[in-house]
Amino acid sequence: MLLANLTAGVTLGVAAWYGRRRSRRLGIAWGAMAAAQLFSALGDMVGITLGWPIDKTISVADFFYLSAYSLYIIGIGSFCTLPPDPMERQELLLDAGIVILSSFVIFWNLLFGPMVMAGAAVGAEGVLLIIYPTADMLLLWALLMLALRRMRYRNQQPIRLLTAGCAILALSNMLVGYRILVSAAHDLVMVDIGYIIGYTLYGLAGVIQVGLWQRNESERIEPPVSPDMSVLIRPLYLPYIWLAAVFLLLIWGQINRLPMSNLSLSVSVAFIIALVVIRQILALRDNIRLSHALRLQLAESDRMGEELLKARHDLERRVQKRTEELRQANRALSDEIVEHRRAQKALRDSDLRYRIITEHMSDTIWLLDKNLKTVFASPSVERFCGHAQSEGAPPSLYEQVSPESLPAFRQTLQELLEAPSSAAPTWRTLEVELMRRDGSSCWNELTLSLVRDDLGRTIGVLCAGRDITDRRHLEAQVRQAQKMEAMGRLAGGVAHDFNNLLMVMNGYAQMVLESARNGESVRPEDAQEIVEAGERAAALTRQLLAFSRRQPMEFCVLNLNDVLTGMHKMISSLIGDNMQLHLDLAQDLGQVKADPGQMEQVVMNLAVNARDAMPTGGVLTVTTANVQLDPRAAADIGLEAGRYVLLSVCDTGVGMTDEIREHLFEPFFTTKEPSKGTGLGLSTTYGIVRQSGGQIVVHSTPGHGARFDIYLPRTHATVMDESASLSSPGGSETVLVVEDRDEVRRLAIRMLESLGYHVLEAACGVDALALVQSLESPPDLILADLAMPGMDGEETVERIIEYSQTTSPPRVLYMSGYPAGEVAPNHGTPFIQKPFTLHTLAQSVRDALNHTPDRTSE
């Protein structure tokens, strides 16, 4: 119920945000409704948090509920204005009084009164439980007035939904009040369902109103041309419906012999009768006034009609005489005038359509002549790119295309112009980057079409463009979100792997510690197990960062077997325990040139696709092989003949039809439910494979699974051996370690001291600066953590170098647990990634000491 309440408040808030752009009145109306809904939700939250009162006292939640009713009344009242006639305003206020008093009489005599007469203790909360349904009746009457009178409000569907929701909520409030007053069991499941339905109708009203505005079906404040009298009369009966309900319910109470106060009943009925009599007197006075005004108007209309009839007869005689004189002269020219007007109208219509299309369209249009010179640019070009016409010359399209997109644009134009006249299609589409006048860039989807004359000769090229900058940004965000979604699915498996590694490290560390305490010699194999477990954990962390991080493709020579072997556990965690993973890897597999992180994303996307295709379980087989494609086989899949590395991902799932396979790699195409697929996984995979110089081919039939074959060109280069040098060079220089984590700082100091260095330490940037100021000469090297509270590593180094003022400033080596691309400076300063080994630290420190800093780049 609370969720439905909050959802309704949010949707009504969205309607208010859209409404304020239409008019201030609509913004106030929907905003007040949204605020009322949120106040009601606050009341529910307070009631849930503090517990609903059972001693019939006023609670904090009642403040929010009463405030919500006030805001509801403000919102409904803002949908329309009061009638300008004072008499109509008085009648409207009397109707409201009749509704309020009738509702109060019903709930007082049928709920509260019987409890008092019976001697039951009814507190202030009981009075509120009478006020609540009375206020509900007032809101329901106001919404019914809106729905029946229309109140110059065009789209009635949202108002009808609000009316239905209010009726259901009012019924639920009455049931709650009755159960509490009679101390009935608080089994309010049906009441909660009523609240949920009512709040849902409120939220649906806001959603439909926003949809109407988005389709440009917003309301118009204009009087009806021919009002429907039945629509105007029906609201007049609403107060009397309430009166009828009062008497029927009172008769029902008498029949059921409910204890009611005769005095309060008599006074209430007398008040209602007085209001009805006053209402009828005002209606009678209004009818007399209108009748008198109508008689005067009819008399004036008869007099003016007689005068107009006389003037008409006189004018007809004069016109007839003059027409006869001109008829002969006009007859000769009439045909020419008619034809001339027809031609002028056609010309004006054509010119108007042309101006409307060119001046108001959001798409950009360039017209190039046969020499590819820009002869026309639509006004949208100036709005989109900021390039205005200079001395009547339109802005050149060539000057707006960015240098990166210009070669592809020229090539596409050339292919279009050189295509035979019978070739189809006679248009091309490409995405280009355009440069705005302010120096920023934007992306445009250009459609290039040939313009031909009546003889079929090409006389120019029409370039129609559409802004796709937001779409490209959205695609990039969705691709990143897809990675994050896959990372979320991997969280369980990663936690499992890390727990295993932590168990190995903690267990062997405790054994080593126990051996040292007992005076026993430490077993080297125990320490080696700790080192290997730490290296596996670091490798897993680097693999996850490479998979989730947004970065450009960095091609390097790699072996796909190494990539798949390193991802084995990750893929197993991703597909689940009900599926089997088989790796069939060629022993002599050739090398390829690709981005390792992007190749991992390709495998992950195909694994996710296979997992979704096998909802009841199955087998996922990943195979690698060396293949040789002859010219015919290569042409069939769009590649050149030669040697390739084949990566095949095969599943035993439901398969796919030929129609689905034709659209498989299109962006946003998916056969999954909207909440279970973005439609970008396979399109991203296709883009990565094509950027790597390869091709992807799909084989599938319904009911027989699917196989994705990826062909990547083989390369003769070899994979770099990262373990070629295992020496750990040391030194005797002075190294200042600045690290806020004590355990990391102590470990780095022990490593450096074991390499022979003289080590100074500081826990923060301020301590490091103070330490350097106390030294006679600065240290030879500063090993600083980049991410520290207060003064970070880069600022600490800058302050120390500024203080040193020596011809040979200290060398710098930064370290961090974050990826280098996110925290490392961009001016070439050495960087070491945590966690690091003794060998890595030794080599990095020696390289940093031998590194000559480029001061100009800073």
C-alpha positions in Angstrom: 0.0 0.0 0.0 2.8 2.4 0.9 4.6 1.6 -2.4 1.4 2.3 -4.4 1.0 5.5 -2.4 4.6 6.7 -3.2 4.3 5.6 -6.8 1.1 7.6 -7.2 2.8 10.7 -5.7 5.8 10.3 -8.1 3.6 10.0 -11.2 1.5 12.9 -10.1 4.7 14.9 -9.6 5.8 14.1 -13.1 2.4 15.3 -14.4 2.9 18.5 -12.4 6.4 19.0 -14.0 4.9 18.6 -17.4 1.8 20.7 -16.5 3.8 23.7 -15.4 5.2 24.0 -18.9 1.7 24.3 -20.2 0.3 26.8 -17.7 0.9 27.9 -14.1 -2.6 26.8 -13.1 -2.0 23.2 -14.3 1.4 23.1 -12.5 -0.4 24.1 -9.3 -3.2 21.7 -9.8 -1.1 18.6 -10.4 1.6 19.7 -8.0 -1.0 20.0 -5.2 -2.3 16.6 -6.0 1.3 15.2 -5.9 2.1 16.9 -2.6 -1.2 15.6 -1.2 -0.3 12.1 -2.2 3.2 12.4 -0.7 1.7 13.7 2.6 -0.7 10.7 2.6 2.4 8.5 2.1 4.2 10.3 5.0 1.1 9.6 7.2 1.3 5.9 6.3 5.0 5.8 7.0 4.5 7.5 10.4 1.7 5.1 11.2 3.8 2.1 10.3 6.9 3.4 12.1 5.2 4.5 15.4 2.5 1.9 15.3 -1.2 2.6 14.6 -2.9 4.0 17.8 -5.3 1.7 19.4 -6.5 4.1 22.2 -8.5 6.3 19.8 -6.3 9.4 20.2 -5.1 11.8 17.6 -1.7 10.6 16.2 1.1 12.3 14.3 -0.1 10.6 11.1 -3.5 12.5 11.3 -1.6 15.8 10.8 -0.3 14.5 7.5 -3.7 13.1 6.5 -5.5 16.4 7.2 -2.8 18.3 5.3 -3.3 15.8 2.4 -7.0 16.6 2.3 -6.3 20.3 2.2 -3.9 19.9 -0.7 -6.4 17.7 -2.5 -9.0 20.4 -2.3 -6.4 23.0 -3.6 -5.4 20.8 -6.5 -9.0 20.0 -7.6 -10.0 23.7 -7.2 -7.0 24.7 -9.4 -8.3 22.6 -12.3 -10.9 25.3 -13.0 -11.9 28.8 -12.0 -15.1 29.9 -10.2 -18.0 31.1 -12.3 -17.9 34.8 -13.0 -21.5 35.2 -12.0 -21.9 35.9 -8.2 -25.2 34.0 -8.3 -23.5 30.9 -9.7 -20.8 31.1 -7.1 -23.4 31.2 -4.3 -25.2 28.2 -5.8 -21.9 26.3 -6.1 -21.0 27.1 -2.4 -24.5 26.0 -1.3 -24.1 22.8 -3.2 -20.8 22.2 -1.4 -22.5 22.9 1.9 -25.3 20.5 1.2 -22.8 17.8 0.3 -20.7 18.4 3.4 -23.6 18.6 5.8 -25.4 15.6 4.2 -22.2 13.5 4.5 -21.7 14.6 8.1 -25.3 13.7 9.0 -24.8 10.3 7.5 -21.6 9.4 9.3 -22.7 11.1 12.6 -26.0 9.4 12.9 -25.0 6.0 11.5 -21.5 5.7 13.1 -20.6 8.2 15.8 -24.1 8.8 17.2 -24.9 5.2 17.8 -21.6 4.7 19.7 -22.3 7.7 21.9 -25.9 6.6 22.6 -24.6 3.2 23.5 -22.3 4.7 26.1 -19.1 3.7 24.3 -16.0 5.8 25.0 -15.2 7.5 21.7 -12.1 9.8 21.7 -10.9 12.5 19.4 -9.8 9.9 16.9 -13.5 9.0 16.5 -14.3 12.5 15.5 -11.5 12.4 12.9 -12.9 9.2 11.6 -16.2 11.1 10.9 -14.3 14.0 9.4 -12.3 11.8 7.0 -15.2 10.3 5.1 -16.9 13.6 5.1 -13.9 15.2 3.4 -13.8 12.2 1.0 -17.4 12.9 0.0 -16.5 16.6 -0.6 -13.6 15.5 -2.8 -15.7 13.0 -4.7 -18.4 15.6 -5.3 -15.8 18.1 -6.6 -14.3 15.5 -9.0 -17.8 14.5 -10.2 -18.5 18.1 -10.9 -15.3 18.3 -13.0 -16.2 15.1 -14.8 -19.8 16.0 -15.6 -19.5 19.8 -16.2 -16.2 19.3 -18.0 -15.2 22.7 -16.6 -13.5 23.6 -19.9 -11.1 20.7 -19.4 -10.6 18.8 -22.7 -9.1 15.4 -21.7 -11.5 13.8 -19.3 -9.8 10.4 -18.9 -7.4 11.4 -16.1 -10.2 13.2 -14.3 -12.4 10.1 -14.5 -9.6 8.0 -13.1 -9.1 10.4 -10.2 -12.9 10.2 -9.6 -12.9 6.4 -9.5 -9.8 6.4 -7.3 -11.4 8.9 -4.9 -14.6 6.8 -4.7 -12.7 3.6 -3.9 -10.5 5.4 -1.2 -13.7 7.0 0.3 -15.3 3.5 0.6 -12.1 2.2 2.2 -12.0 5.1 4.7 -15.6 4.5 5.6 -15.0 0.8 6.2 -11.9 1.6 8.4 -13.9 4.2 10.4 -16.8 1.8 11.0 -14.5 -1.1 12.1 -12.6 1.2 14.5 -15.8 2.7 16.0 -17.4 -0.6 16.6 -14.0 -2.1 17.8 -14.2 -4.8 15.1 -11.2 -7.0 14.4 -8.6 -5.2 12.3 -8.7 -7.7 9.4 -8.3 -5.0 6.7 -7.0 -7.0 3.8 -9.9 -5.9 1.6 -9.4 -2.3 2.8 -5.7 -2.4 1.9 -6.7 -3.7 -1.5 -9.0 -0.8 -1.9 -6.3 1.6 -0.9 -3.9 0.0 -3.4 -6.5 0.2 -6.2 -7.3 3.8 -5.4 -3.6 4.9 -5.3 -3.0 3.0 -8.5 -5.8 4.8 -10.3 -4.3 8.1 -9.0 -0.9 7.2 -10.5 -2.5 5.9 -13.7 -4.2 9.3 -14.1 -0.9 11.1 -13.9 0.7 8.7 -16.4 -2.1 9.1 -18.9 -2.1 12.9 -18.5 1.7 12.9 -19.3 1.1 10.7 -22.3 -1.6 13.0 -23.6 0.8 16.0 -23.3 3.6 14.1 -25.0 1.3 13.4 -27.9 0.5 17.1 -28.0 -3.1 16.5 -26.9 -2.8 19.0 -24.0 -5.9 20.7 -22.7 -7.3 23.9 -24.2 -9.1 26.5 -22.2 -11.8 27.5 -24.6 -15.6 27.6 -24.3 -17.6 24.7 -26.0 -19.1 25.6 -29.4 -22.4 23.8 -28.7 -22.8 22.8 -25.1 -24.7 19.7 -24.3 -27.6 20.7 -22.1 -27.7 17.2 -20.5 -24.0 17.7 -19.5 -24.8 21.1 -17.9 -28.0 19.8 -16.1 -26.6 16.6 -14.6 -24.3 18.3 -12.0 -27.3 20.1 -10.6 -28.7 16.8 -9.3 -25.5 15.8 -7.4 -26.5 17.6 -4.1 -29.9 16.0 -4.2 -28.4 12.6 -4.7 -26.5 13.2 -1.4 -29.9 14.2 0.2 -31.6 11.1 -1.1 -28.7 9.0 0.3 -29.1 10.8 3.7 -32.8 9.9 4.0 -32.4 6.4 2.6 -29.6 5.7 5.1 -31.6 7.2 8.0 -34.6 5.1 7.0 -32.3 2.1 6.9 -31.1 3.0 10.4 -34.6 3.2 11.7 -35.5 -0.1 10.2 -32.5 -1.7 11.8 -33.3 0.2 15.0 -29.9 1.8 15.4 -29.6 4.0 18.5 -29.7 7.6 17.1 -30.2 11.0 18.8 -33.6 12.4 17.7 -32.4 15.9 18.6 -29.2 15.8 16.5 -31.2 14.1 13.7 -33.9 16.8 13.7 -31.4 19.7 13.8 -29.4 18.1 10.9 -32.5 17.6 8.8 -33.6 21.2 9.5 -30.3 22.6 8.5 -30.3 20.5 5.2 -33.9 21.6 4.4 -32.9 25.3 5.1 -29.9 24.9 2.7 -32.2 23.4 0.0 -34.8 26.1 0.4 -32.1 28.8 0.1 -30.7 27.0 -2.9 -34.1 26.9 -4.6 -34.7 30.6 -3.8 -31.4 31.5 -5.4 -32.3 29.3 -8.4 -35.7 31.0 -8.7 -34.1 34.5 -8.5 -31.6 33.5 -11.2 -34.4 32.2 -13.4 -36.4 35.4 -13.0 -33.4 37.5 -13.8 -32.5 35.5 -16.9 -36.2 35.5 -18.1 -36.3 39.3 -17.9 -33.0 39.7 -19.7 -34.2 37.2 -22.4 -37.4 39.2 -23.0 -35.5 42.4 -23.4 -33.0 40.7 -25.8 -35.9 39.2 -27.9 -37.6 42.6 -28.2 -34.3 44.3 -29.3 -33.7 41.4 -31.7 -37.1 41.9 -33.3 -36.6 45.6 -33.8 -33.1 45.2 -35.3 -34.5 42.4 -37.5 -37.1 44.7 -39.0 -34.5 47.4 -39.6 -32.1 44.9 -41.2 -34.9 43.6 -43.4 -35.6 47.0 -44.8 -31.9 47.8 -45.3 -31.5 44.4 -47.1 -34.3 45.1 -49.5 -32.8 48.5 -50.3 -29.3 47.1 -50.7 -30.6 44.3 -53.0 -32.2 46.8 -55.4 -29.0 48.9 -55.6 -26.8 45.9 -56.0 -29.0 44.4 -58.7 -28.8 47.6 -60.6 -25.1 47.9 -60.3 -24.5 44.3 -61.1 -26.4 44.5 -64.4 -24.1 47.4 -65.4 -20.9 45.5 -64.7 -22.0 42.0 -65.9 -21.0 42.5 -69.5 -17.6 44.0 -68.6 -16.7 41.3 -66.1 -17.7 38.4 -68.3 -14.7 38.8 -70.6 -12.3 38.9 -67.7 -13.8 36.3 -65.4 -12.1 33.3 -66.9 -8.7 34.9 -66.9 -9.1 36.1 -63.3 -10.1 32.7 -62.2 -7.2 31.0 -63.8 -4.8 33.7 -62.5 -6.1 33.3 -59.0 -5.8 29.5 -59.2 -2.1 29.8 -60.3 -1.4 32.3 -57.5 -3.0 30.1 -54.9 -1.0 27.1 -56.1 2.2 29.1 -56.0 1.4 30.5 -52.5 0.5 27.0 -51.2 3.7 25.6 -52.7 5.8 28.4 -51.3 4.1 28.0 -47.9 4.7 24.3 -47.7 8.3 24.8 -48.7 8.8 27.4 -46.0 7.1 25.3 -43.3 9.2 22.3 -44.2 12.5 24.0 -44.4 12.1 26.5 -41.5 10.4 24.3 -38.9 11.9 20.9 -39.4 14.4 19.7 -36.9 16.5 17.7 -39.4 19.2 19.4 -41.4 19.3 19.6 -45.2 22.1 20.5 -47.5 21.8 20.6 -51.4 25.0 20.1 -53.3 25.3 20.8 -57.0 27.0 18.4 -59.5 30.4 19.8 -58.5 29.6 19.0 -54.8 29.4 22.7 -53.9 26.8 23.6 -51.2 24.1 25.6 -52.9 21.5 25.4 -50.1 21.4 24.8 -46.4 18.2 24.7 -44.3 17.7 27.1 -41.4 18.0 24.1 -39.1 21.7 24.0 -40.0 22.3 27.3 -38.3 20.2 26.2 -35.2 22.0 22.9 -35.1 25.6 23.8 -35.9 25.7 27.6 -35.4 27.0 28.3 -38.9 25.1 31.2 -40.4 24.9 32.2 -44.0 27.5 34.8 -45.0 26.6 37.3 -47.8 23.9 34.9 -49.1 26.2 31.9 -49.3 25.0 28.9 -47.4 27.5 27.2 -44.9 29.5 24.5 -46.7 28.9 20.9 -45.6 32.6 20.0 -46.2 33.7 22.7 -43.7 31.4 21.3 -41.0 32.4 17.6 -41.3 35.2 16.8 -38.8 38.6 15.7 -40.1 38.1 12.2 -38.8 34.8 11.7 -40.6 35.7 13.6 -43.8 37.4 10.6 -45.6 34.4 8.3 -45.1 32.1 11.1 -46.2 34.1 11.8 -49.4 34.3 8.0 -50.2 30.5 7.6 -49.7 29.8 10.6 -52.0 32.2 9.2 -54.6 30.6 5.7 -54.5 27.1 7.3 -54.9 28.1 9.4 -57.9 29.9 6.6 -59.6 27.1 4.1 -59.2 25.2 3.2 -62.4 21.9 5.0 -62.9 20.1 1.6 -62.8 21.8 0.6 -59.6 19.7 0.4 -56.5 19.6 2.0 -54.1 20.4 5.5 -55.3 21.1 6.7 -51.7 23.6 6.0 -49.0 23.5 6.5 -45.2 26.4 7.1 -42.9 27.2 8.6 -39.5 29.5 11.6 -39.5 30.8 13.9 -36.8 30.0 17.6 -37.4 31.9 20.6 -35.9 29.8 23.3 -34.4 30.7 27.0 -34.5 31.6 27.0 -30.8 34.2 24.2 -31.3 32.1 21.4 -29.9 31.2 18.4 -32.0 28.0 16.5 -32.6 27.0 13.3 -34.5 24.6 13.3 -37.5 23.1 10.5 -39.5 23.3 11.7 -43.1 21.3 10.2 -45.9 22.8 11.1 -49.3 20.4 10.9 -52.3 21.0 11.8 -56.0 19.0 14.6 -57.5 18.1 14.1 -61.2 16.5 16.2 -63.8 13.6 15.2 -66.2 16.1 13.5 -68.5 17.6 11.4 -65.7 20.9 13.2 -65.4 22.4 13.8 -62.0 22.4 17.5 -61.2 23.2 17.3 -57.5 23.1 15.5 -54.2 20.6 16.0 -51.4 22.0 15.5 -47.9 19.4 15.0 -45.1 20.8 14.7 -41.6 19.4 13.9 -38.2 21.0 14.5 -34.8 22.0 11.2 -33.2 24.4 12.7 -30.5 22.1 11.7 -27.7 21.4 8.3 -29.2 25.2 7.6 -29.4 25.6 8.7 -25.8 22.7 6.5 -24.8 24.1 3.5 -26.6 27.5 4.0 -24.9 25.7 4.2 -21.5 23.6 1.2 -22.2 26.7 -0.8 -23.3 28.4 0.2 -20.0 25.2 -0.7 -18.1 25.2 -4.0 -19.8 28.7 -4.6 -18.5 27.6 -3.6 -15.0 24.6 -6.0 -15.3 27.0 -8.8 -16.1 29.2 -7.8 -13.2 26.2 -8.0 -10.9 25.5 -11.5 -12.1 29.1 -12.4 -11.5 29.1 -11.1 -7.9 28.1 -14.4 -6.4 30.8 -16.3 -8.2 33.5 -13.7 -7.5 32.6 -13.8 -3.8 32.9 -17.6 -3.9 36.4 -17.4 -5.5 37.6 -14.7 -3.2 36.4 -16.6 -0.1 38.4 -19.6 -1.3 41.5 -17.5 -1.9 41.1 -15.8 1.5 40.7 -19.2 3.2 44.0 -20.3 1.6 45.9 -17.1 2.6 44.5 -16.9 6.1 44.9 -20.6 6.8 48.6 -20.9 5.6 49.4 -17.5 7.3 48.1 -18.9 10.6 50.1 -22.1 10.1 53.3 -20.0 9.5 52.5 -17.8 12.5 52.0 -20.9 14.7 55.3 -22.4 13.5 57.1 -19.2 14.4 55.5 -19.1 17.8 56.5 -22.7 18.6 60.1 -22.1 17.4 59.7 -24.4 14.5 61.1 -23.7 11.0 58.6 -22.1 8.6 57.8 -24.4 5.6 58.6 -22.6 2.4 55.7 -24.3 0.6 53.3 -22.7 3.1 54.6 -19.2 2.3 54.5 -20.1 -1.5 50.8 -21.0 -1.2 50.1 -17.6 0.3 52.0 -15.8 -2.5 50.2 -17.8 -5.2 46.8 -17.2 -3.6 47.5 -13.5 -3.5 48.6 -13.5 -7.1 45.4 -15.3 -8.1 43.3 -12.7 -6.2 45.1 -9.9 -7.9 44.7 -11.4 -11.3 40.9 -11.8 -10.7 40.6 -8.2 -9.6 42.5 -7.0 -12.7 40.2 -9.1 -14.9 37.1 -7.7 -13.3 38.4 -4.1 -13.7 39.3 -4.7 -17.3 35.8 -6.1 -18.0 33.9 -3.3 -16.3 36.1 -0.2 -17.2 35.2 2.0 -20.1 38.3 2.4 -22.2 39.3 2.5 -25.9 40.4 -0.6 -27.6 44.1 -1.3 -27.0 45.3 -4.0 -29.4 48.0 -6.4 -28.4 49.2 -9.8 -29.4 47.4 -12.5 -27.3 46.5 -16.1 -27.3 42.7 -16.8 -27.1 43.4 -20.0 -25.1 45.0 -17.8 -22.3 41.9 -15.5 -22.3 39.5 -18.4 -22.1 41.5 -20.3 -19.4 41.6 -17.1 -17.3 37.8 -16.7 -17.7 36.9 -20.3 -16.9 35.7 -19.7 -13.4 34.0 -16.4 -14.3 32.0 -18.0 -17.1 31.0 -21.0 -14.8 29.7 -18.6 -12.2 27.8 -16.6 -14.8 25.9 -19.5 -16.5 25.0 -21.2 -13.2 25.2 -24.7 -11.7 22.5 -26.2 -14.0 24.7 -25.8 -17.1 27.9 -27.5 -18.1 30.9 -25.7 -19.5 33.3 -27.5 -21.9 36.5 -25.9 -23.2 38.0 -27.6 -26.3 41.2 -25.6 -26.9 43.6 -26.2 -29.7 47.2 -26.9 -28.4 48.9 -25.1 -31.2 46.6 -22.2 -31.5 47.9 -19.2 -33.3 48.2 -15.6 -32.0 45.7 -12.8 -32.8 45.9 -9.0 -32.3 43.0 -7.7 -30.2 42.0 -6.0 -27.0 42.0 -8.5 -24.2 39.3 -6.8 -22.3 37.1 -6.5 -25.4 37.6 -10.2 -26.2 36.5 -11.0 -22.6 33.4 -8.9 -23.2 32.7 -10.9 -26.4 32.9 -14.2 -24.6 30.8 -12.9 -21.7 28.1 -11.6 -24.1 27.9 -14.9 -25.9 27.9 -16.9 -22.7 25.0 -14.7 -21.4 23.1 -15.2 -24.7 23.7 -19.0 -24.4 22.6 -19.1 -20.8 19.3 -17.3 -21.7 18.7 -19.8 -24.5 18.9 -22.7 -22.1 16.4 -21.9 -19.4 16.3 -25.6 -18.2 20.0 -26.2 -18.4 22.3 -27.6 -21.1 25.9 -27.6 -22.3 28.0 -24.6 -23.4 31.0 -25.6 -25.5 33.8 -23.1 -26.3 36.2 -24.3 -29.0 39.3 -22.8 -30.6 41.1 -23.9 -33.7 43.4 -22.8 -36.5 41.6 -22.5 -39.9 42.7 -21.7 -43.5 40.0 -20.0 -45.6 40.2 -20.3 -49.4 38.9 -17.5 -51.6 35.5 -19.0 -52.0 34.9 -19.8 -48.3 36.3 -16.4 -47.3 34.0 -14.5 -49.7 31.0 -16.3 -48.3 31.6 -14.8 -44.9 32.9 -11.4 -46.0 36.6 -12.0 -45.4 39.8 -12.2 -47.4 41.5 -15.6 -48.0 44.2 -16.5 -45.5 44.9 -18.0 -42.0 42.5 -17.3 -39.1 41.9 -18.3 -35.5 38.4 -19.7 -35.0 36.6 -19.1 -31.7 33.3 -21.1 -31.6 30.7 -20.8 -28.9 28.0 -23.5 -29.1 24.9 -24.1 -26.9 22.2 -26.7 -26.8 19.4 -24.2 -26.4 16.1 -23.4 -28.1 17.8 -22.1 -31.3 16.4 -19.4 -33.6 14.6 -18.9 -36.9 16.1 -17.4 -40.0 14.1 -14.2 -39.5 15.5 -13.7 -36.0 19.0 -14.5 -37.3 18.8 -11.8 -40.0 18.2 -9.1 -37.3 20.4 -10.6 -34.6 23.2 -8.0 -34.6 20.9 -4.9 -35.0 21.1 -2.5 -32.1 18.3 -2.8 -29.6 16.9 -5.9 -31.3 16.0 -8.5 -28.7 13.6 -11.4 -28.3 13.7 -11.2 -24.5 11.3 -9.4 -22.2 11.8 -5.6 -21.8 13.2 -6.0 -18.3 15.6 -8.9 -19.3 17.5 -7.6 -22.3 18.8 -4.3 -23.8 19.3 -5.6 -27.3 22.9 -4.4 -27.4 24.8 -7.5 -26.3 25.2 -9.1 -29.7 25.5 -5.8 -31.6 28.3 -4.8 -29.2 29.9 -8.2 -29.9 29.6 -7.7 -33.6 31.2 -4.3 -33.4 34.2 -5.6 -31.4 34.8 -8.4 -33.8 34.6 -6.2 -36.8 37.0 -3.6 -35.2 39.4 -6.5 -34.6 39.4 -7.3 -38.3 37.3 -10.4 -38.0 33.9 -11.7 -38.8 31.1 -13.5 -36.8 28.9 -16.1 -38.3 25.8 -17.7 -36.7 24.5 -21.2 -37.3 21.1 -22.1 -35.7 17.8 -23.9 -36.3 14.8 -23.9 -34.0 15.1 -26.5 -31.3 18.8 -27.4 -32.1 20.8 -24.8 -30.3 23.0 -22.1 -31.9 26.7 -21.8 -32.8 28.6 -18.5 -33.1 31.8 -18.8 -35.1 34.2 -15.9 -34.7 37.1 -15.6 -37.3 40.1 -13.4 -36.2 43.2 -12.9 -38.4 46.3 -14.8 -37.2 49.5 -12.8 -36.6 53.1 -13.9 -36.7 54.0 -11.8 -33.7 54.6 -13.5 -30.3 53.1 -12.9 -26.9 55.3 -10.9 -24.7 56.8 -13.0 -21.8 56.2 -10.9 -18.7 58.3 -13.3 -16.6 61.4 -13.0 -18.7 63.3 -11.2 -16.0 62.9 -12.2 -12.4 65.7 -10.3 -10.8 64.9 -7.8 -8.1 67.3 -4.8 -8.4 68.1 -2.9 -5.2 70.0 0.2 -4.1 71.1 2.4 -1.3 69.1 5.6 -2.1 66.7 7.3 0.4 63.0 6.6 -0.3 60.1 8.4 1.4 57.0 6.2 1.7 53.8 8.2 2.0 50.8 5.9 2.7 47.8 6.4 5.0 47.1 2.6 5.5 49.5 1.4 8.3 49.7 -2.2 7.1 50.4 -1.3 3.5 53.1 1.3 4.7 54.8 -1.3 6.9 54.9 -3.9 4.1 56.3 -1.4 1.6 59.0 -0.3 4.2 60.0 -3.9 4.8 60.2 -4.6 1.1 62.4 -1.5 0.4 64.7 -2.2 3.4 65.2 -5.8 2.2 66.4 -4.3 -1.1 68.9 -2.1 0.6 67.2 1.3 0.5 67.2 3.8 3.4 63.5 4.3 4.1 61.6 7.2 5.6 57.8 7.0 6.3 54.8 9.3 6.7 51.2 8.5 7.2 49.8 11.6 5.4 50.8 14.4 3.1 51.1 16.9 6.0 53.5 14.6 7.9 55.5 14.0 4.7 56.0 17.7 4.1 57.0 18.3 7.7 59.5 15.4 7.5 61.1 16.8 4.4 61.3 20.2 5.9 63.3 18.8 8.8 65.8 17.0 6.5 69.0 18.6 5.3 68.5 17.3 1.8 65.3 15.9 0.1 64.9 12.1 -0.4 66.0 10.5 -3.7 62.5 9.0 -4.3 59.0 9.6 -3.1 56.7 6.6 -3.1 53.3 8.1 -2.6 49.7 6.8 -2.5 47.5 8.8 -4.8 44.2 8.3 -2.9 44.7 9.7 0.6 42.3 11.7 2.9 43.1 15.4 3.0 46.1 16.1 0.9 46.3 13.5 -1.8 49.5 12.0 -3.2 49.9 14.3 -6.2 49.4 17.5 -4.1 51.9 16.1 -1.5 54.6 15.6 -4.2 54.0 19.0 -5.7 54.3 20.7 -2.3 57.5 18.8 -1.5 59.1 19.6 -4.9 58.1 23.2 -4.5 59.7 23.3 -1.1 62.9 21.5 -2.1 63.9 24.1 -4.8 66.9 22.0 -5.9 68.4 21.5 -9.3 67.8 17.7 -8.9 64.3 17.3 -7.5 63.3 13.9 -5.9 62.0 11.3 -8.3 58.4 10.2 -7.9 56.6 6.9 -8.0 52.9 6.9 -7.5 50.9 3.8 -6.3 47.2 3.1 -5.9 44.7 0.3 -5.7 42.5 2.1 -8.3 43.2 1.5 -12.0 45.9 3.7 -13.5 43.5 5.2 -16.1 41.3 6.6 -13.3 43.7 8.1 -10.8 47.2 8.3 -12.4 48.4 11.7 -13.5 48.6 12.3 -17.3 52.1 13.8 -17.4 54.1 10.5 -17.6 54.9 10.1 -13.9 55.8 6.4 -13.1 52.9 4.4 -11.5 52.7 1.0 -9.8 49.4 -0.8 -9.3 48.4 -2.4 -6.0 48.8 -5.2 -5.1 52.4 -5.5 -6.1 55.1 -8.1 -5.5 58.6 -7.6 -4.2 60.0 -8.0 -7.7 57.5 -5.5 -9.2 58.3 -3.0 -6.5 62.0 -3.4 -6.9 61.9 -2.9 -10.7 59.5 0.0 -10.5 61.6 1.8 -7.9 64.8 1.3 -9.9 63.0 2.5 -13.1 61.7 5.6 -11.3 65.1 6.4 -9.9 66.5 6.2 -13.4 63.6 8.2 -14.8 64.2 11.8 -15.9 61.0 13.8 -15.2 59.7 15.9 -18.0 59.0 19.2 -16.1 57.5 20.8 -19.2 54.7 18.4 -19.4 53.5 19.3 -15.9 
